Amino acid sequence: MWHPVPFVDHEKKEVPPDLLAYYDYPHGQQKAVILKETNERGYDFRQVEFPLYLPDELWTKSRTQWESEVNEIKKTNEKEAKDRSLHYTNRIDLYLPKKRDKAKPTIVVSPILGGNMVVDVFARFFARHGFVAAIVHRKKLQFDGKQDMSQFENYMRASIIRIREAIDWLEVQPEVDSQKMAGFGISYGAILHTVLAAIEPRLKYHILAMPAGPIPDVILKCPDPGVTKVVREAERFGWKRDQMYADLQAVMKTDPTRFAPYIDKDRVMVFLALFDRVVGMRRTYKLWKEMGRPKLKVIPLGHYGGLLIFPYLEWVSLRFFNSRF
């Protein structure tokens, strides 16, 4: 005989102070430089850059050393130099609605692991419909053979801090309504926004498209080329997968599964790809349950297949944000 699964009400827990403090950072002057500014059809584009401030333990080299290295690379490879500069700078792509008669609701957008080429579609869409959209760039994930598995944790912790500092800058911009800010993330971006949904109160609402955890499982079982390349690089330095897994379990703190109990389920919407074999449908589903079963949209496709139905994702996300703001 079939018996319904009992529904267990989710009571959001308070984030422990020491966990909040883990994502604190030194504050410094955020004097932004405009790198690019264009007028596009339906929106205006502006790319800005300002200094990144990190806790001492997250610097693998000093700011001066990074600047010197980047200046040398710039002589022969402009693109690589621009990527490397993200070790010490914060770069934001701003998509601004044409009509800016008042401060606008703002969506902080986090890229997938492969870069901005997917989320910029959504940023343009949001801007054309009256929102400021801000894509926060991230530095590439690379394995350093001189470090242990804690480099993965340091990378993700720095990613969270990078976004929080971007929010610091955004909330004082004249185009931004600081009381109406939200987050949007796909895949790796959704993993980060699961953490932010728990610890960053300035982002009131979040769209989490195909998030997953635990992170050790995602890293070692994810077939995404960007992830497998890093894992192969670790193996080249002598790491065995079972040891990698054990060490990752020991060091990973910035993990969505750890933060799910601290999320207000009424402030998030989750997209789940039914045939997701990248981050894994079951991992997304389990994380969704641990969040307290927030609003869920099921996509009858795989992880990358979900990207084929952009219009659906765009309009559902827009309706979610419009209903909140």
C-alpha positions in Angstrom: 0.0 0.0 0.0 1.3 3.5 -0.9 1.8 5.9 2.0 2.5 9.6 1.5 5.9 10.9 2.7 5.2 13.0 5.8 6.0 16.7 5.3 8.4 18.0 7.9 8.1 21.7 8.4 11.4 23.6 8.0 12.4 26.0 10.7 15.2 28.3 9.6 18.1 28.3 12.0 20.2 31.3 12.9 23.7 31.3 11.4 26.3 30.9 14.1 28.4 34.1 14.7 31.7 32.3 14.0 30.4 31.1 10.6 29.3 34.6 9.7 32.7 35.9 10.8 34.5 33.4 8.5 33.3 35.5 5.5 34.3 38.8 6.9 36.9 40.8 5.0 39.1 43.9 5.4 37.4 47.1 4.0 39.3 49.5 1.8 38.7 52.2 -0.7 36.5 51.0 -3.6 37.4 53.6 -6.2 36.1 52.2 -9.4 37.6 52.6 -12.9 35.3 52.3 -15.9 36.9 49.9 -18.3 34.2 50.0 -20.9 30.9 51.7 -21.6 28.5 51.2 -24.5 24.9 51.9 -25.4 23.1 48.8 -26.5 19.6 48.1 -27.8 17.3 48.0 -24.7 20.0 48.6 -22.1 23.3 50.3 -21.4 26.5 48.4 -20.5 29.3 49.5 -18.2 32.3 47.4 -17.0 34.0 48.7 -13.8 36.9 47.5 -11.8 38.1 48.3 -8.2 40.5 46.7 -5.7 39.7 43.4 -4.1 40.3 43.1 -0.3 40.9 39.6 1.2 41.9 38.2 4.6 45.6 37.7 4.8 45.4 33.9 4.6 43.7 34.0 1.2 46.5 35.9 -0.5 48.8 33.4 -2.3 51.0 36.4 -3.4 51.0 40.0 -2.3 49.0 42.6 -4.3 52.3 44.1 -5.4 53.6 40.7 -6.6 50.4 40.1 -8.6 50.5 43.5 -10.1 54.1 43.0 -11.2 53.4 39.6 -12.7 50.3 40.9 -14.6 52.2 43.8 -16.0 54.8 41.4 -17.4 52.2 39.1 -18.9 50.4 42.1 -20.4 53.4 42.7 -22.7 52.6 39.5 -24.7 49.1 38.3 -23.7 46.4 41.0 -22.9 43.6 38.5 -22.2 45.7 36.4 -19.8 46.8 39.5 -18.0 43.2 40.6 -17.6 42.2 37.2 -16.2 45.2 37.2 -13.8 44.4 40.6 -12.5 41.2 39.2 -10.9 43.6 37.9 -8.2 43.6 41.4 -6.8 40.7 43.3 -8.4 36.9 43.0 -8.5 35.4 43.4 -11.9 31.7 43.9 -12.5 29.6 44.0 -15.7 26.7 46.4 -15.2 23.6 46.1 -17.4 21.5 49.2 -16.9 17.9 49.8 -18.0 17.5 52.7 -20.4 15.0 54.4 -18.2 16.7 55.3 -15.0 14.4 58.0 -13.5 14.9 56.4 -10.1 17.0 53.8 -8.3 16.1 50.3 -9.6 15.8 46.9 -8.1 19.1 45.1 -8.7 20.1 41.5 -9.4 23.6 40.3 -8.6 24.4 37.6 -11.1 27.1 34.9 -10.6 28.7 33.1 -13.6 28.8 29.4 -14.3 32.3 27.8 -13.9 32.9 28.3 -17.6 32.6 32.1 -17.5 30.0 34.8 -18.3 28.8 33.6 -21.7 25.6 32.1 -20.3 24.6 34.5 -17.5 25.1 37.6 -19.7 22.0 36.5 -21.6 20.0 36.7 -18.4 21.6 40.0 -17.4 20.6 41.6 -20.7 17.0 40.3 -20.2 16.7 41.6 -16.7 18.0 45.1 -17.7 15.6 45.3 -20.6 12.8 44.7 -18.1 13.7 47.4 -15.7 16.3 45.8 -13.4 19.9 46.6 -12.9 21.9 43.4 -13.4 25.5 43.1 -12.2 27.7 40.1 -13.2 30.5 39.7 -10.8 33.5 38.2 -12.6 35.5 35.5 -10.9 39.1 34.3 -11.4 39.7 30.9 -13.1 39.9 27.8 -11.0 43.4 26.3 -11.4 45.2 23.7 -9.3 48.4 24.7 -7.6 50.6 21.8 -7.0 52.4 23.5 -4.2 49.2 23.6 -2.1 46.9 21.0 -0.5 43.2 20.5 -1.0 42.4 23.6 1.1 43.0 25.6 -2.0 39.5 24.6 -3.2 38.0 26.0 0.1 40.0 29.1 -0.3 38.8 29.6 -3.8 35.2 29.3 -2.8 35.5 31.4 0.3 37.2 34.2 -1.8 34.4 33.9 -4.3 31.8 34.6 -1.6 33.9 37.5 -0.3 34.3 38.9 -3.8 30.5 39.0 -4.3 30.0 40.6 -0.8 32.4 43.4 -1.7 30.6 43.8 -5.0 27.4 44.4 -3.0 29.3 47.0 -0.9 30.0 48.9 -4.1 26.6 48.4 -5.7 24.5 49.5 -2.8 26.0 53.1 -2.9 25.5 53.5 -6.7 22.8 56.0 -7.7 21.2 53.5 -10.2 20.8 50.9 -7.4 17.9 50.6 -4.9 19.9 49.1 -2.1 16.7 47.9 -0.4 15.7 45.8 -3.4 18.6 43.6 -4.2 18.5 39.9 -5.2 20.7 37.1 -6.5 20.7 34.9 -9.5 23.1 31.9 -10.1 23.3 29.0 -12.4 25.3 25.8 -11.6 28.5 27.0 -9.8 26.8 30.4 -9.4 23.9 28.7 -7.8 26.2 26.9 -5.4 27.6 30.3 -4.3 24.2 31.8 -4.0 23.0 29.0 -1.8 25.7 30.1 0.7 24.9 33.8 0.2 21.2 33.1 0.8 22.1 32.1 4.3 24.8 34.7 5.2 24.1 37.9 3.1 20.9 39.7 4.2 21.3 42.5 1.7 20.3 40.0 -1.1 16.7 39.6 -0.2 15.8 36.8 -2.8 17.6 34.2 -4.9 17.1 32.2 -8.0 19.2 29.0 -7.6 19.3 27.1 -11.0 20.8 23.6 -10.6 22.7 24.0 -7.3 24.3 21.0 -5.7 26.4 19.6 -2.8 28.3 18.3 -1.0 31.2 19.9 -2.8 33.6 16.9 -2.5 31.1 14.9 -4.5 30.6 17.6 -7.1 34.3 18.1 -7.6 35.2 14.4 -8.0 32.1 13.2 -9.9 31.3 16.2 -12.1 32.0 15.7 -15.8 32.2 19.4 -16.5 35.5 20.0 -18.5 36.5 22.8 -16.2 36.3 20.6 -13.2 37.8 17.4 -14.7 40.7 19.5 -15.9 41.5 20.6 -12.4 41.1 17.1 -11.0 43.5 15.7 -13.7 46.0 18.4 -12.8 45.8 17.3 -9.2 46.4 13.7 -10.2 49.4 14.8 -12.2 50.9 16.1 -9.0 50.4 12.7 -7.3 47.0 13.0 -5.7 44.9 9.9 -5.6 41.1 10.3 -5.8 40.3 8.6 -2.5 42.8 10.9 -0.7 41.5 14.0 -2.5 38.0 13.0 -1.4 39.0 12.5 2.2 40.9 15.8 2.4 38.1 17.7 0.7 35.7 16.4 3.2 38.0 17.6 6.0 38.6 21.1 4.7 35.4 22.2 2.8 33.4 24.7 4.8 31.9 26.7 1.9 29.5 24.0 1.1 25.8 24.5 0.2 24.7 21.5 2.3 26.2 23.2 5.4 24.2 26.4 4.8 20.9 24.9 3.7 19.4 24.9 7.3 20.0 28.6 7.6 18.0 29.6 4.5 14.6 31.2 4.6 12.8 28.9 2.1 10.3 31.7 1.2 13.1 33.8 -0.2 14.4 31.3 -2.8 13.3 29.5 -5.9 15.2 26.4 -7.1 15.4 25.0 -10.7 16.1 21.3 -10.9 17.1 19.6 -14.2 15.5 16.2 -14.1 18.3 14.4 -16.2 21.2 16.4 -14.7 24.4 14.3 -14.8 26.8 17.2 -14.3 26.1 18.3 -10.7 23.6 15.4 -10.4 19.8 15.7 -10.1 19.8 13.8 -6.8 22.2 16.2 -5.3 20.1 19.2 -6.3 17.0 17.4 -5.0 18.6 16.6 -1.7 19.8 20.1 -1.2 16.3 21.4 -2.0 14.9 19.2 0.7 17.6 20.4 3.2 16.5 24.0 2.5 13.0 23.2 3.6 11.5 22.5 0.2 11.3 26.0 -1.2 9.5 26.8 -4.5 10.7 24.3 -7.1 10.6 24.3 -10.9 11.5 21.0 -12.6 13.1 21.1 -16.1 12.7 17.9 -18.0 16.2 18.1 -19.5 19.8 17.6 -18.5 22.2 20.2 -17.0 23.2 21.7 -20.3 19.8 21.0 -21.8 18.3 23.4 -19.3 20.2 26.2 -21.1 18.2 25.5 -24.3 15.1 26.8 -22.7 16.4 30.3 -21.8 13.1 32.0 -22.4 11.3 29.8 -19.9 14.0 30.4 -17.3 14.1 34.1 -18.0 10.3 34.7 -17.7 9.9 32.5 -14.6 12.8 34.3 -12.9 11.5 37.7 -13.9 8.0 36.9 -12.5 9.6 35.7 -9.2 11.6 39.0 -8.8 8.7 41.2 -9.9 6.4 39.6 -7.4 8.9 40.3 -4.6 9.8 43.9 -5.6 
